Amino acid sequence: MNKRDVDVAIIGAGTAGMVAYQRVAKKTDRVVLIEGEQYGTTCARVGCMPSKLLIAAAERAHDLKSAGDFGVLAGDVRIDGRLVMQRVRAERDKFVAPVVRSMEKLPEEHRLMGHARFLDAHRLEVGDHTEVRADRIIIATGSRPNIPGIFKEARDRLIVNDDIFDWQDLPDSVAVFGPGVIGLELGQALSRLGVKVHLFGVSGGIGGLRDEKIRDYALKTFSEEFAFSPKTETRRVERTDGGVQITWLEDGKEHQETFDYLLAATGRRPNIDNLDIQNAGIELDDRGMPEFDPYTLRCGDSHIFIVGDVNNHRPLLHEAADEGRIAGDNAAAYPEVQTGLRKTPLAVVFSDPQIASVGLTIHQVDEKCRGCFAVGEVSFENQGRSKVIGKNRGLLRVYGEHGSGLFMGAEMFGPAAEHIAHLLAWCAQKRMTVSDMLEMPFYHPVIEEGLRSALKDLNRNLKLGPEPAEGCMDCGPGV
């Protein structure tokens, strides 16, 4: 077995691992980046980009089908599934190719292919060919789809999101389990491309929404577009000659239907279980996950750092890049470890209408402000620009703190949520008050005028000044 001795070993060459490598390589040439199977990030290969390619095709189809509302008669819309998937695969490959090329340009001595596992706190075995001893180690192994056992009864008709983007054609029907980000985005896109879709949930949630008023609005909206059962109990999954037969309980009644495929979009699990992490000498929680500081990404007081989807803290690409930067700097400078800037939480679901969350959730605001906060809202049903473009569905709710008037967070289900969310995230990160935000310019006629209406409503509801709001005896400015 080959022996390698380095200052820093990085396990995983996804977004977080690549950024960590770039930071470490600025400080030392004694670094190795280990990848298990193939180069190309989750985002480029099976995540953000191919899913948005499928969604883009679905949006074009939907626009054509609804063009009659504007007096534009598009005629019969025919969807060629083979051409749709051909473009998805071709453009996906264009996103993956530069990532692979950038990896192949790295010095050969900095790259190592093979699955890594801990032998002890400083030694890794890579494949069956190399033992790496590292002073510091960064775990960036990402995540993979989580598949409940009952779904495995679908056998060859069980798919995850990774599989969809290699399809040669679109199927006739798909049962989608999991109304989170992945299930909602892909389920709606497939439905708009002519696939019969039934979306199944368990707890009544949708798209990660926490604000009950917005969640109820979204549930009603999506249920009007495609078959959606937000609260079900799956009784049986059977592979039959016709495909996959699903038997489920809903509203006290048993239902049964057969689909071509079962898409398991029931969350993702960290790729930690094959690392022999118990040999790393770090503290693990009751799920076998390392305990770590989200501001340094350091596991306890050790020389090991954990970044990206594998730590399951904020499993988003921009967060993975930030974590890679923070951990890379800390691993390079170890034993000097510093906290890094964690940006305001920002998440977007590319459904239609879109879903976005910014800053603190309504429950987090309630906990932080001890109930001493106000809510402002706006419906987009009568918002000018939204009506003009036929996108007048949705609701925005914004949260502010009594006393200080600080903007705390927001959730939105509506048009242009991806853009409005950025404006709100910038305001939250700059710790702006609601009054400060209302002093910013708003053009006419734009969807952002809806944001102004919500902020005005919030400002009216806020109790400002040095005195605590009525009923909030232990809170005031700055709490």
C-alpha positions as CSV (number, residue, x, y, z in Angstrom):
1,M,0.0,0.0,0.0
2,N,1.3,3.5,-0.9
3,K,2.0,6.0,1.9
4,R,1.2,9.7,1.8
5,D,2.0,12.3,4.4
6,V,0.2,15.7,4.1
7,D,-0.7,18.7,6.1
8,V,-4.4,18.6,5.1
9,A,-6.5,15.8,3.6
10,I,-9.9,16.8,2.2
11,I,-12.4,14.0,1.7
12,G,-14.8,14.8,-1.1
13,A,-14.4,17.0,-4.2
14,G,-17.8,18.6,-4.3
15,T,-18.5,22.3,-3.9
16,A,-17.4,22.5,-0.3
17,G,-14.3,20.3,-0.8
18,M,-13.2,22.2,-3.9
19,V,-13.4,25.5,-2.1
20,A,-11.7,24.2,0.9
21,Y,-8.9,22.9,-1.3
22,Q,-8.4,26.3,-3.0
23,R,-8.1,27.9,0.4
24,V,-5.7,25.3,1.8
25,A,-3.5,25.3,-1.4
26,K,-2.8,29.0,-0.9
27,K,-1.0,28.1,2.4
28,T,0.6,24.7,1.8
29,D,1.5,22.4,-1.1
30,R,1.1,19.4,1.2
31,V,-2.6,18.8,0.5
32,V,-4.6,16.0,-1.0
33,L,-8.2,16.1,-2.3
34,I,-9.8,12.7,-2.2
35,E,-12.8,11.8,-4.4
36,G,-14.7,8.5,-4.1
37,E,-16.0,7.8,-7.7
38,Q,-16.3,10.7,-10.2
39,Y,-15.7,14.4,-10.4
40,G,-18.5,16.8,-10.8
41,T,-20.5,18.4,-8.0
42,T,-24.0,17.4,-6.9
43,C,-25.3,20.7,-8.1
44,A,-24.0,20.4,-11.6
45,R,-24.6,16.7,-12.1
46,V,-27.8,15.7,-10.3
47,G,-29.0,18.8,-8.4
48,C,-29.5,22.5,-9.0
49,M,-28.7,22.8,-12.7
50,P,-30.4,19.7,-14.3
51,S,-33.5,20.2,-12.2
52,K,-33.7,23.8,-13.4
53,L,-33.3,22.6,-17.0
54,L,-36.3,20.4,-16.5
55,I,-38.3,23.2,-14.8
56,A,-37.4,25.6,-17.7
57,A,-38.9,23.2,-20.2
58,A,-42.0,22.8,-18.0
59,E,-42.4,26.6,-17.7
60,R,-42.3,27.0,-21.5
61,A,-45.0,24.3,-21.9
62,H,-47.1,26.0,-19.2
63,D,-46.8,29.4,-20.8
64,L,-47.9,28.0,-24.1
65,K,-50.9,26.3,-22.6
66,S,-52.0,29.4,-20.7
67,A,-51.3,31.9,-23.5
68,G,-55.0,31.9,-24.4
69,D,-55.6,33.9,-21.2
70,F,-53.8,36.8,-23.0
71,G,-55.6,36.4,-26.3
72,V,-52.6,34.5,-27.8
73,L,-53.9,31.3,-29.4
74,A,-51.0,28.9,-29.4
75,G,-53.0,25.9,-30.7
76,D,-52.4,22.4,-29.4
77,V,-49.1,22.1,-27.5
78,R,-47.2,18.9,-28.2
79,I,-44.4,17.9,-25.8
80,D,-41.7,15.7,-27.2
81,G,-40.3,13.9,-24.2
82,R,-37.2,12.7,-26.0
83,L,-36.2,16.2,-27.1
84,V,-36.9,17.6,-23.6
85,M,-34.6,15.0,-22.0
86,Q,-32.0,15.4,-24.7
87,R,-31.6,19.1,-23.9
88,V,-31.6,18.4,-20.2
89,R,-28.8,15.8,-20.6
90,A,-26.8,17.9,-23.1
91,E,-26.9,21.1,-21.0
92,R,-26.3,19.2,-17.8
93,D,-23.1,17.8,-19.3
94,K,-22.0,21.3,-20.2
95,F,-22.3,22.3,-16.6
96,V,-20.4,19.2,-15.4
97,A,-17.6,19.4,-18.0
98,P,-15.8,22.5,-16.7
99,V,-16.0,21.2,-13.1
100,V,-14.3,18.0,-14.3
101,R,-11.7,19.9,-16.3
102,S,-10.8,22.1,-13.3
103,M,-10.2,19.0,-11.2
104,E,-8.0,17.4,-13.8
105,K,-5.9,20.5,-14.0
106,L,-4.9,20.2,-10.4
107,P,-1.4,18.8,-9.7
108,E,-1.6,15.0,-9.9
109,E,0.0,14.7,-6.4
110,H,-2.9,16.7,-5.0
111,R,-5.6,14.3,-6.3
112,L,-6.5,10.9,-5.1
113,M,-9.4,8.7,-6.3
114,G,-11.0,6.1,-4.0
115,H,-13.3,5.8,-1.0
116,A,-11.7,7.0,2.3
117,R,-12.2,5.6,5.7
118,F,-10.6,6.6,9.1
119,L,-8.0,4.2,10.5
120,D,-7.5,6.6,13.4
121,A,-7.6,10.3,14.1
122,H,-4.8,11.1,11.6
123,R,-4.8,8.2,9.2
124,L,-7.0,7.4,6.2
125,E,-7.2,4.4,4.0
126,V,-8.2,5.3,0.4
127,G,-9.5,2.5,-1.6
128,D,-7.2,-0.5,-1.2
129,H,-4.2,1.3,-2.5
130,T,-3.1,4.3,-0.3
131,E,-2.7,5.2,3.3
132,V,-2.8,9.0,4.0
133,R,-1.5,10.5,7.2
134,A,-2.8,14.0,7.6
135,D,-2.2,16.6,10.4
136,R,-5.7,18.0,9.6
137,I,-8.7,16.5,7.9
138,I,-11.8,18.1,6.2
139,I,-14.8,15.9,5.7
140,A,-16.8,17.1,2.7
141,T,-18.5,13.8,1.5
142,G,-21.9,15.3,0.7
143,S,-25.2,13.4,0.9
144,R,-27.3,11.0,-0.9
145,P,-31.1,10.3,-1.3
146,N,-32.8,8.6,1.7
147,I,-35.0,5.7,0.6
148,P,-37.5,4.2,3.1
149,G,-37.5,0.5,3.1
150,I,-41.1,0.1,1.8
151,F,-40.2,1.8,-1.4
152,K,-37.7,-0.8,-2.3
153,E,-40.6,-3.1,-3.2
154,A,-40.9,-1.0,-6.4
155,R,-37.6,-2.7,-7.5
156,D,-36.6,-1.6,-11.0
157,R,-39.3,1.1,-11.0
158,L,-37.8,2.9,-7.9
159,I,-36.0,6.1,-8.8
160,V,-34.4,9.1,-7.1
161,N,-33.8,12.5,-8.6
162,D,-30.3,11.5,-9.8
163,D,-32.0,8.9,-12.2
164,I,-34.4,11.4,-13.8
165,F,-31.7,13.4,-15.6
166,D,-30.5,10.3,-17.5
167,W,-33.9,9.5,-18.8
168,Q,-34.1,9.2,-22.6
169,D,-37.9,10.0,-22.6
170,L,-40.6,11.0,-20.3
171,P,-42.8,8.3,-18.8
172,D,-46.6,8.4,-18.6
173,S,-47.0,8.5,-14.8
174,V,-44.9,9.0,-11.7
175,A,-45.8,8.7,-8.0
176,V,-43.7,11.3,-6.1
177,F,-43.1,10.7,-2.4
178,G,-42.0,13.7,-0.5
179,P,-43.4,17.3,-1.0
180,G,-40.1,19.0,0.0
181,V,-38.0,21.0,-2.3
182,I,-36.9,18.2,-4.6
183,G,-40.3,16.4,-4.8
184,L,-42.2,19.6,-5.3
185,E,-39.9,21.0,-8.0
186,L,-39.7,17.8,-10.0
187,G,-43.3,16.7,-9.5
188,Q,-44.7,20.0,-10.8
189,A,-42.3,20.1,-13.7
190,L,-43.1,16.6,-14.8
191,S,-46.8,17.3,-14.4
192,R,-46.5,20.4,-16.7
193,L,-44.7,18.3,-19.2
194,G,-47.6,16.0,-19.5
195,V,-46.7,13.2,-17.0
196,K,-49.5,12.1,-14.7
197,V,-48.1,12.9,-11.3
198,H,-49.4,12.2,-7.8
199,L,-47.5,13.9,-5.0
200,F,-47.6,12.2,-1.6
201,G,-46.8,13.6,1.8
202,V,-47.1,12.5,5.4
203,S,-47.3,15.5,7.8
204,G,-49.1,18.0,5.7
205,G,-46.0,20.1,4.8
206,I,-45.0,21.6,1.5
207,G,-41.7,23.0,0.2
208,G,-40.3,23.5,3.7
209,L,-42.8,26.3,4.6
210,R,-43.0,27.0,8.3
211,D,-45.6,29.8,8.4
212,E,-49.0,28.1,8.6
213,K,-50.9,30.7,6.8
214,I,-48.6,30.6,3.8
215,R,-48.4,26.8,3.9
216,D,-52.2,26.5,3.8
217,Y,-52.3,28.8,0.8
218,A,-49.6,26.8,-1.0
219,L,-51.3,23.5,-0.3
220,K,-54.5,24.7,-1.8
221,T,-52.8,26.1,-4.9
222,F,-50.8,23.0,-5.8
223,S,-53.7,20.7,-5.1
224,E,-55.6,22.6,-7.8
225,E,-52.9,21.8,-10.4
226,F,-52.0,18.2,-9.9
227,A,-53.0,15.3,-7.6
228,F,-51.6,16.0,-4.2
229,S,-52.2,14.0,-1.0
230,P,-50.3,15.9,1.8
231,K,-51.3,13.6,4.7
232,T,-51.2,9.9,3.8
233,E,-50.1,6.6,5.2
234,T,-48.5,4.3,2.6
235,R,-49.8,0.8,3.1
236,R,-48.2,-1.2,0.3
237,V,-45.9,-0.8,-2.6
238,E,-45.9,-3.6,-5.2
239,R,-44.1,-4.2,-8.5
240,T,-46.7,-5.4,-10.9
241,D,-46.8,-6.1,-14.6
242,G,-48.3,-2.6,-15.1
243,G,-45.6,-0.8,-13.1
244,V,-45.8,0.1,-9.4
245,Q,-49.0,-0.3,-7.5
246,I,-49.3,2.1,-4.5
247,T,-51.9,1.5,-1.8
248,W,-52.4,4.3,0.7
249,L,-54.7,5.5,3.5
250,E,-56.0,9.1,3.2
251,D,-58.9,10.7,5.2
252,G,-59.8,7.3,6.6
253,K,-60.2,5.6,3.2
254,E,-57.9,3.2,1.4
255,H,-56.8,4.1,-2.2
256,Q,-54.9,2.2,-4.8
257,E,-53.3,3.4,-8.1
258,T,-50.6,2.1,-10.5
259,F,-47.7,4.3,-11.8
260,D,-44.8,3.7,-14.2
261,Y,-42.3,4.9,-11.6
262,L,-42.0,5.7,-7.9
263,L,-39.8,8.8,-7.2
264,A,-38.4,8.8,-3.7
265,A,-37.8,12.4,-2.8
266,T,-37.9,11.7,0.9
267,G,-34.9,13.7,2.0
268,R,-31.2,13.1,1.9
269,R,-28.8,11.4,4.3
270,P,-25.3,12.5,5.1
271,N,-22.5,10.4,3.6
272,I,-20.9,9.7,7.0
273,D,-21.8,6.1,7.5
274,N,-19.0,4.5,5.4
275,L,-16.2,6.6,6.8
276,D,-15.6,4.5,9.9
277,I,-16.0,7.8,11.7
278,Q,-15.9,6.1,15.1
279,N,-12.2,5.7,14.6
280,A,-11.6,9.5,14.2
281,G,-11.6,10.2,17.9
282,I,-14.2,12.9,17.8
283,E,-17.5,13.2,19.7
284,L,-20.6,11.8,17.9
285,D,-24.2,12.4,18.7
286,D,-26.8,9.7,19.0
287,R,-27.2,9.4,15.2
288,G,-23.5,8.9,14.8
289,M,-23.0,12.4,13.4
290,P,-19.9,14.5,14.5
291,E,-20.6,17.4,16.9
292,F,-19.3,20.6,15.3
293,D,-19.3,24.4,15.6
294,P,-21.2,25.9,12.7
295,Y,-19.0,29.1,12.8
296,T,-15.7,27.3,12.6
297,L,-16.8,23.9,11.2
298,R,-14.5,22.3,13.7
299,C,-15.5,19.0,15.3
300,G,-15.1,19.6,19.0
301,D,-11.5,20.7,19.8
302,S,-10.0,18.4,17.2
303,H,-8.1,18.9,14.0
304,I,-11.1,17.6,12.0
305,F,-13.6,19.8,10.2
306,I,-16.9,18.9,8.5
307,V,-18.4,21.0,5.7
308,G,-21.2,21.0,3.1
309,D,-24.2,18.7,2.9
310,V,-22.6,16.0,5.0
311,N,-23.0,18.1,8.2
312,N,-26.7,18.7,7.2
313,H,-26.6,22.2,8.8
314,R,-27.5,24.3,5.7
315,P,-27.5,21.9,2.7
316,L,-27.3,24.5,0.0
317,L,-24.6,25.2,-2.6
318,H,-23.8,28.8,-1.5
319,E,-23.6,27.6,2.1
320,A,-21.3,24.7,1.1
321,A,-19.0,27.2,-0.6
322,D,-18.9,29.4,2.5
323,E,-18.3,26.5,4.8
324,G,-15.5,25.3,2.5
325,R,-13.8,28.7,2.7
326,I,-14.1,28.8,6.5
327,A,-12.9,25.3,7.1
328,G,-10.2,25.6,4.5
329,D,-8.8,28.7,6.2
330,N,-9.0,27.1,9.6
331,A,-7.4,23.9,8.5
332,A,-4.5,25.8,6.8
333,A,-3.9,28.0,9.9
334,Y,-4.5,25.2,12.5
335,P,-4.1,25.3,15.5
336,E,-5.3,28.9,15.1
337,V,-9.0,28.6,14.5
338,Q,-11.3,31.6,13.9
339,T,-15.1,31.9,13.4
340,G,-16.2,32.7,9.9
341,L,-19.0,34.9,8.6
342,R,-22.3,32.9,8.3
343,K,-24.6,34.8,6.0
344,T,-28.3,35.3,6.6
345,P,-30.2,32.1,5.9
346,L,-31.8,32.2,2.4
347,A,-33.6,29.4,0.6
348,V,-35.7,29.3,-2.6
349,V,-37.9,26.6,-4.1
350,F,-38.2,26.9,-7.9
351,S,-41.9,25.9,-8.1
352,D,-44.6,28.1,-9.6
353,P,-45.4,30.1,-7.6
354,Q,-42.0,30.1,-6.0
355,I,-41.3,29.6,-2.4
356,A,-38.7,31.6,-0.4
357,S,-37.6,31.9,3.2
358,V,-35.2,34.5,4.6
359,G,-33.7,35.1,8.0
360,L,-35.5,33.6,11.0
361,T,-38.7,31.5,10.6
362,I,-41.8,32.7,12.3
363,H,-41.2,30.1,15.1
364,Q,-37.5,31.3,15.5
365,V,-38.7,34.9,15.7
366,D,-41.2,34.0,18.4
367,E,-38.5,32.2,20.4
368,K,-35.9,35.0,20.0
369,C,-38.3,37.8,20.7
370,R,-40.2,36.0,23.4
371,G,-43.4,36.6,21.5
372,C,-42.7,40.3,21.2
373,F,-42.9,40.7,17.4
374,A,-45.3,41.8,14.7
375,V,-46.2,40.4,11.2
376,G,-47.0,42.2,8.0
377,E,-48.4,40.6,4.9
378,V,-49.5,41.1,1.4
379,S,-51.6,39.0,-1.0
380,F,-50.4,39.0,-4.6
381,E,-53.9,38.4,-5.9
382,N,-54.6,42.1,-6.5
383,Q,-51.0,43.2,-6.9
384,G,-50.7,45.3,-10.0
385,R,-47.8,43.9,-11.9
386,S,-48.6,40.3,-10.8
387,K,-52.1,40.7,-12.3
388,V,-50.7,42.1,-15.6
389,I,-48.5,39.1,-16.2
390,G,-51.0,36.6,-14.9
391,K,-49.0,35.5,-11.9
392,N,-51.3,36.9,-9.2
393,R,-51.2,34.0,-6.8
394,G,-49.4,34.1,-3.5
395,L,-48.7,35.6,-0.1
396,L,-45.7,37.3,1.6
397,R,-45.4,37.6,5.4
398,V,-42.6,39.6,7.0
399,Y,-41.6,39.6,10.6
400,G,-40.3,42.5,12.8
401,E,-39.3,43.0,16.4
402,H,-41.3,45.3,18.7
403,G,-39.2,48.1,20.3
404,S,-36.2,48.0,17.9
405,G,-38.2,47.8,14.7
406,L,-35.6,45.3,13.3
407,F,-36.6,43.2,10.3
408,M,-36.2,39.6,11.4
409,G,-37.3,37.3,8.6
410,A,-39.9,36.4,6.0
411,E,-41.6,33.6,4.1
412,M,-43.1,34.0,0.7
413,F,-45.2,32.0,-1.8
414,G,-45.6,34.0,-4.9
415,P,-44.1,35.5,-8.1
416,A,-40.5,36.6,-8.3
417,A,-39.8,35.1,-4.8
418,E,-36.2,34.3,-5.8
419,H,-35.5,38.0,-6.4
420,I,-37.5,39.5,-3.5
421,A,-35.8,37.0,-1.1
422,H,-32.4,38.4,-2.1
423,L,-33.5,41.9,-1.2
424,L,-34.8,40.8,2.1
425,A,-31.7,38.7,2.9
426,W,-29.5,41.8,2.2
427,C,-31.6,43.9,4.5
428,A,-31.5,41.3,7.3
429,Q,-27.8,40.9,7.0
430,K,-27.3,44.6,7.3
431,R,-29.6,44.6,10.4
432,M,-32.0,47.2,8.9
433,T,-35.1,48.3,10.5
434,V,-38.4,48.1,8.7
435,S,-38.4,51.9,8.6
436,D,-35.0,51.9,6.9
437,M,-36.3,49.4,4.3
438,L,-39.3,51.6,3.5
439,E,-36.9,54.4,2.7
440,M,-35.5,52.4,-0.2
441,P,-36.7,53.2,-3.8
442,F,-39.5,51.1,-5.3
443,Y,-40.3,51.5,-9.0
444,H,-43.7,51.3,-10.6
445,P,-45.2,49.0,-11.8
446,V,-43.1,46.1,-10.4
447,I,-43.8,43.0,-8.2
448,E,-41.5,44.5,-5.6
449,E,-44.3,47.0,-4.8
450,G,-46.0,44.0,-3.1
451,L,-43.0,43.9,-0.8
452,R,-43.4,47.5,0.1
453,S,-47.1,46.9,0.9
454,A,-46.1,44.1,3.3
455,L,-43.4,46.2,4.9
456,K,-46.0,49.1,5.4
457,D,-48.4,46.6,7.0
458,L,-45.6,45.4,9.3
459,N,-44.6,49.0,10.2
460,R,-48.1,49.8,11.2
461,N,-48.2,46.8,13.5
462,L,-44.9,47.4,15.2
463,K,-44.7,49.1,18.6
464,L,-41.5,51.2,18.5
465,G,-39.5,53.1,21.1
466,P,-37.5,52.4,24.3
467,E,-40.4,51.0,26.2
468,P,-41.3,47.3,26.0
469,A,-44.4,46.5,24.0
470,E,-47.5,45.9,26.0
471,G,-47.5,42.4,27.5
472,C,-43.8,41.9,26.9
473,M,-42.3,42.7,30.3
474,D,-38.7,41.5,29.6
475,C,-38.1,42.6,26.1
476,G,-37.3,45.8,24.3
477,P,-34.8,47.3,21.9
478,G,-32.1,44.9,20.9
479,V,-33.5,41.8,22.4
